[in-house]
Amino acid sequence: MEIVIDTSAIIAAIADEPYGDKVINLTENAILVCPNVVPFEISNALTRMIRKKVIDKDKMRQLLKSFQKYLLNYLKTSSKMFWKLGGSIRYMLMMHLS
């Protein structure tokens, strides 16, 4: 089964955030698909976490290594497709997590 995954779900899974275990369970044995901008979004999210002193640089390196272990199929996206997918991804994720 293919599942579209977004940055917030990946961060939850790799950073042991709330719902991280649920994201991992829901995506286990699935083919993960995401927009090709996700690696940049992951870097931005982790940088924000450093600036807010949620993590340090060593933890960021560890989380980036964890992210690199995920086998993701990247979709080339246009801005129109990105916004359309983004809303439905968040809706579906929230429905599964609640």
BATORGU-712983 format. One record per atom (N, C-alpha, C): atom name; residue number from 1; x, y, z; residue in one letter. Coordinates in pm, whole numbers. Example, Ala and Ser with C-alpha at 12.3 -4.5 7.8 and 13.67 -1.06 7.14 Angstrom:
VODREN   at     i       c1       c2       c3   aa
VODREN    N     1     1319     -569      780    a
VODREN   CA     1     1230     -450      780    a
VODREN    C     1     1320     -330      780    a
VODREN    N     2     1285     -225      708    s
VODREN   CA     2     1367     -106      714    s
VODREN    C     2     1290        3      787    s
END
This chain:
VODREN   at     i       c1       c2       c3   aa
VODREN    N     1       84     -116        0    m
VODREN   CA     1        0        0        0    m
VODREN    C     1       89      124        0    m
VODREN    N     2       52      226      -79    e
VODREN   CA     2      124      353      -80    e
VODREN    C     2       58      450       17    e
VODREN    N     3      141      519       91    i
VODREN   CA     3       93      621      184    i
VODREN    C     3      172      749      157    i
VODREN    N     4       99      859      143    v
VODREN   CA     4      163      989      129    v
VODREN    C     4      193     1039      270    v
VODREN    N     5      318     1075      292    i
VODREN   CA     5      360     1120      424    i
VODREN    C     5      415     1261      414    i
VODREN    N     6      392     1340      517    d
VODREN   CA     6      442     1477      515    d
VODREN    C     6      548     1497      623    d
VODREN    N     7      606     1615      622    t
VODREN   CA     7      717     1647      712    t
VODREN    C     7      681     1632      859    t
VODREN    N     8      562     1679      896    s
VODREN   CA     8      526     1671     1038    s
VODREN    C     8      517     1527     1087    s
VODREN    N     9      470     1437     1003    a
VODREN   CA     9      462     1297     1042    a
VODREN    C     9      602     1236     1054    a
VODREN    N    10      690     1273      963    i
VODREN   CA    10      827     1221      969    i
VODREN    C    10      898     1273     1094    i
VODREN    N    11      883     1402     1123    i
VODREN   CA    11      944     1459     1243    i
VODREN    C    11      890     1390     1368    i
VODREN    N    12      760     1367     1372    a
VODREN   CA    12      700     1298     1487    a
VODREN    C    12      764     1161     1506    a
VODREN    N    13      787     1090     1395    a
VODREN   CA    13      842      954     1403    a
VODREN    C    13      989      954     1445    a
VODREN    N    14     1069     1043     1388    i
VODREN   CA    14     1213     1038     1417    i
VODREN    C    14     1251     1108     1547    i
VODREN    N    15     1169     1202     1592    a
VODREN   CA    15     1204     1282     1710    a
VODREN    C    15     1127     1239     1835    a
VODREN    N    16     1063     1124     1830    d
VODREN   CA    16      986     1073     1944    d
VODREN    C    16      887     1176     1996    d
VODREN    N    17      821     1244     1904    e
VODREN   CA    17      718     1340     1941    e
VODREN    C    17      586     1267     1962    e
VODREN    N    18      489     1338     2020    p
VODREN   CA    18      357     1274     2037    p
VODREN    C    18      308     1219     1903    p
VODREN    N    19      249     1106     1907    y
VODREN   CA    19      196     1035     1790    y
VODREN    C    19      304      971     1703    y
VODREN    N    20      431      987     1738    g
VODREN   CA    20      537      927     1658    g
VODREN    C    20      523      776     1643    g
VODREN    N    21      491      709     1754    d
VODREN   CA    21      473      562     1748    d
VODREN    C    21      356      526     1659    d
VODREN    N    22      251      606     1665    k
VODREN   CA    22      134      578     1581    k
VODREN    C    22      168      596     1433    k
VODREN    N    23      245      699     1400    v
VODREN   CA    23      289      720     1262    v
VODREN    C    23      369      600     1215    v
VODREN    N    24      460      554     1299    i
VODREN   CA    24      542      438     1263    i
VODREN    C    24      455      316     1240    i
VODREN    N    25      360      291     1329    n
VODREN   CA    25      271      175     1313    n
VODREN    C    25      185      185     1189    n
VODREN    N    26      133      304     1160    l
VODREN   CA    26       46      321     1043    l
VODREN    C    26      121      307      911    l
VODREN    N    27      250      338      912    t
VODREN   CA    27      328      334      787    t
VODREN    C    27      414      209      772    t
VODREN    N    28      409      122      871    e
VODREN   CA    28      490        0      867    e
VODREN    C    28      453      -83      744    e
VODREN    N    29      553     -129      672    n
VODREN   CA    29      536     -211      551    n
VODREN    C    29      465     -138      437    n
VODREN    N    30      457       -7      443    a
VODREN   CA    30      395       70      336    a
VODREN    C    30      503      130      247    a
VODREN    N    31      464      164      127    i
VODREN   CA    31      550      240       37    i
VODREN    C    31      521      387       67    i
VODREN    N    32      623      459      113    l
VODREN   CA    32      603      597      153    l
VODREN    C    32      633      691       37    l
VODREN    N    33      540      779       11    v
VODREN   CA    33      550      875      -98    v
VODREN    C    33      541     1015      -38    v
VODREN    N    34      623     1106      -88    c
VODREN   CA    34      619     1243      -37    c
VODREN    C    34      666     1340     -145    c
VODREN    N    35      632     1467     -128    p
VODREN   CA    35      681     1569     -221    p
VODREN    C    35      833     1577     -216    p
VODREN    N    36      893     1615     -327    n
VODREN   CA    36     1039     1619     -332    n
VODREN    C    36     1100     1730     -246    n
VODREN    N    37     1019     1813     -186    v
VODREN   CA    37     1071     1920      -98    v
VODREN    C    37     1085     1874       47    v
VODREN    N    38     1042     1754       80    v
VODREN   CA    38     1044     1707      219    v
VODREN    C    38     1183     1710      281    v
VODREN    N    39     1290     1670      213    p
VODREN   CA    39     1422     1679      279    p
VODREN    C    39     1457     1822      323    p
VODREN    N    40     1420     1920      242    f
VODREN   CA    40     1445     2060      278    f
VODREN    C    40     1358     2100      397    f
VODREN    N    41     1234     2054      397    e
VODREN   CA    41     1144     2084      509    e
VODREN    C    41     1193     2022      639    e
VODREN    N    42     1246     1900      629    i
VODREN   CA    42     1302     1833      748    i
VODREN    C    42     1418     1917      804    i
VODREN    N    43     1508     1960      717    s
VODREN   CA    43     1621     2044      760    s
VODREN    C    43     1572     2172      826    s
VODREN    N    44     1472     2235      766    n
VODREN   CA    44     1418     2359      823    n
VODREN    C    44     1354     2333      960    n
VODREN    N    45     1279     2226      971    a
VODREN   CA    45     1214     2194     1099    a
VODREN    C    45     1317     2167     1208    a
VODREN    N    46     1421     2093     1174    l
VODREN   CA    46     1525     2063     1274    l
VODREN    C    46     1603     2189     1312    l
VODREN    N    47     1626     2277     1215    t
VODREN   CA    47     1693     2404     1244    t
VODREN    C    47     1609     2488     1339    t
VODREN    N    48     1479     2491     1317    r
VODREN   CA    48     1390     2564     1409    r
VODREN    C    48     1395     2505     1549    r
VODREN    N    49     1405     2371     1557    m
VODREN   CA    49     1412     2306     1687    m
VODREN    C    49     1542     2344     1761    m
VODREN    N    50     1651     2360     1685    i
VODREN   CA    50     1776     2405     1746    i
VODREN    C    50     1761     2547     1798    i
VODREN    N    51     1705     2633     1715    r
VODREN   CA    51     1689     2774     1755    r
VODREN    C    51     1601     2789     1879    r
VODREN    N    52     1502     2701     1893    k
VODREN   CA    52     1414     2706     2010    k
VODREN    C    52     1472     2628     2128    k
VODREN    N    53     1592     2574     2107    k
VODREN   CA    53     1663     2498     2211    k
VODREN    C    53     1587     2371     2254    k
VODREN    N    54     1514     2314     2158    v
VODREN   CA    54     1446     2187     2182    v
VODREN    C    54     1546     2073     2166    v
VODREN    N    55     1639     2090     2071    i
VODREN   CA    55     1745     1992     2048    i
VODREN    C    55     1877     2067     2032    i
VODREN    N    56     1988     1992     2041    d
VODREN   CA    56     2118     2052     2012    d
VODREN    C    56     2169     1998     1878    d
VODREN    N    57     2287     2042     1836    k
VODREN   CA    57     2340     2002     1704    k
VODREN    C    57     2366     1852     1695    k
VODREN    N    58     2410     1792     1805    d
VODREN   CA    58     2434     1647     1804    d
VODREN    C    58     2303     1572     1782    d
VODREN    N    59     2197     1616     1850    k
VODREN   CA    59     2067     1552     1832    k
VODREN    C    59     2017     1573     1689    k
VODREN    N    60     2043     1690     1631    m
VODREN   CA    60     2003     1716     1493    m
VODREN    C    60     2071     1617     1399    m
VODREN    N    61     2200     1596     1419    r
VODREN   CA    61     2273     1500     1335    r
VODREN    C    61     2213     1360     1349    r
VODREN    N    62     2181     1323     1471    q
VODREN   CA    62     2120     1191     1496    q
VODREN    C    62     1984     1180     1425    q
VODREN    N    63     1903     1284     1432    l
VODREN   CA    63     1772     1282     1368    l
VODREN    C    63     1784     1279     1216    l
VODREN    N    64     1882     1350     1161    l
VODREN   CA    64     1904     1346     1016    l
VODREN    C    64     1944     1205      971    l
VODREN    N    65     2026     1138     1052    k
VODREN   CA    65     2063      999     1019    k
VODREN    C    65     1940      909     1023    k
VODREN    N    66     1853      930     1121    s
VODREN   CA    66     1729      852     1129    s
VODREN    C    66     1642      877     1008    s
VODREN    N    67     1632     1003      965    f
VODREN   CA    67     1552     1038      848    f
VODREN    C    67     1607      969      724    f
VODREN    N    68     1739      964      710    q
VODREN   CA    68     1800      905      591    q
VODREN    C    68     1775      755      580    q
VODREN    N    69     1735      691      689    k
VODREN   CA    69     1705      548      686    k
VODREN    C    69     1569      519      621    k
VODREN    N    70     1482      621      616    y
VODREN   CA    70     1350      602      554    y
VODREN    C    70     1365      590      404    y
VODREN    N    71     1300      489      347    l
VODREN   CA    71     1296      474      202    l
VODREN    C    71     1173      548      153    l
VODREN    N    72     1196      663       90    l
VODREN   CA    72     1087      747       44    l
VODREN    C    72     1088      756     -107    l
VODREN    N    73      971      755     -165    n
VODREN   CA    73      956      779     -308    n
VODREN    C    73      915      924     -323    n
VODREN    N    74      999     1001     -391    y
VODREN   CA    74      975     1144     -402    y
VODREN    C    74      894     1177     -527    y
VODREN    N    75      794     1260     -508    l
VODREN   CA    75      711     1309     -618    l
VODREN    C    75      759     1447     -659    l
VODREN    N    76      778     1466     -789    k
VODREN   CA    76      806     1601     -837    k
VODREN    C    76      675     1676     -829    k
VODREN    N    77      677     1788     -762    t
VODREN   CA    77      551     1858     -738    t
VODREN    C    77      550     1998     -796    t
VODREN    N    78      432     2039     -831    s
VODREN   CA    78      410     2179     -866    s
VODREN    C    78      347     2245     -744    s
VODREN    N    79      347     2375     -739    s
VODREN   CA    79      289     2442     -622    s
VODREN    C    79      140     2412     -610    s
VODREN    N    80       69     2400     -722    k
VODREN   CA    80      -75     2370     -717    k
VODREN    C    80      -98     2231     -658    k
VODREN    N    81      -20     2133     -702    m
VODREN   CA    81      -33     1997     -650    m
VODREN    C    81        5     1992     -503    m
VODREN    N    82      110     2066     -464    f
VODREN   CA    82      156     2067     -327    f
VODREN    C    82       46     2113     -232    f
VODREN    N    83      -22     2224     -263    w
VODREN   CA    83     -126     2276     -175    w
VODREN    C    83     -246     2183     -169    w
VODREN    N    84     -280     2121     -282    k
VODREN   CA    84     -393     2028     -284    k
VODREN    C    84     -362     1906     -197    k
VODREN    N    85     -245     1849     -213    l
VODREN   CA    85     -205     1732     -134    l
VODREN    C    85     -191     1767       13    l
VODREN    N    86     -133     1882       43    g
VODREN   CA    86     -107     1921      181    g
VODREN    C    86     -232     1920      267    g
VODREN    N    87     -340     1977      218    g
VODREN   CA    87     -463     1980      296    g
VODREN    C    87     -520     1843      320    g
VODREN    N    88     -519     1757      218    s
VODREN   CA    88     -576     1624      236    s
VODREN    C    88     -487     1535      323    s
VODREN    N    89     -356     1555      317    i
VODREN   CA    89     -266     1477      402    i
VODREN    C    89     -292     1509      549    i
VODREN    N    90     -298     1638      582    r
VODREN   CA    90     -321     1677      721    r
VODREN    C    90     -456     1625      771    r
VODREN    N    91     -557     1633      685    y
VODREN   CA    91     -690     1586      724    y
VODREN    C    91     -686     1435      754    y
VODREN    N    92     -627     1358      663    m
VODREN   CA    92     -622     1212      681    m
VODREN    C    92     -540     1175      804    m
VODREN    N    93     -426     1243      824    l
VODREN   CA    93     -341     1213      939    l
VODREN    C    93     -416     1242     1069    l
VODREN    N    94     -480     1356     1076    m
VODREN   CA    94     -555     1391     1198    m
VODREN    C    94     -669     1292     1223    m
VODREN    N    95     -733     1243     1119    m
VODREN   CA    95     -840     1146     1136    m
VODREN    C    95     -786     1016     1195    m
VODREN    N    96     -666      974     1150    h
VODREN   CA    96     -607      851     1201    h
VODREN    C    96     -551      867     1341    h
VODREN    N    97     -503      986     1374    l
VODREN   CA    97     -438     1006     1504    l
VODREN    C    97     -537     1037     1615    l
VODREN    N    98     -657     1078     1579    s
VODREN   CA    98     -754     1113     1684    s
VODREN    C    98     -832      992     1731    s
END
